[in-house]
Amino acid sequence: MEKITDQQMFIDRLRDNMVSKGFSQAALARAAELSPAVLSMYFSGTRTPNREALMRLANALDCSVDYLVGRKSRSEIEDLVQQEKIQELIAEFSALSAHDQNRIMDMIRLLRAGSTSE
């Protein structure tokens, strides 16, 4: 079972991510396929989520389990975006037309498909 380092940190991160993604508590429960009552118990600290529930919450909130349970200070995406090459890539990609962005995505998929067949 995933150990939650700090219960209050878990609750705060869960709430902050829920709000930043625009979820209500009921909507997060649906997205994570959890009962609203169980999610409410996580928020009140009267119940601790098991591994499966943590994975469902992390997937619904698009963050890592490590971030939710306090083992990482930021989400993987936030860490990635801090890299200079990624910032440059985002800036260049954003400047392209929608058509060219789609072409780039097609090229990436082709490259990834080719690398898995080697």
Secondary structure, DSSP 4 states (H G I P E B T S, - for coil): ----S-HHHHHHHHHHHHHHTT--HHHHHHHTT--HHHHHHHHHTSS---HHHHHHHHHHHTS-HHHHHTSSSS-HHHHHHTSHHHHHHHHHHHTS-HHHHHHHHHHHHHHHHHHH--
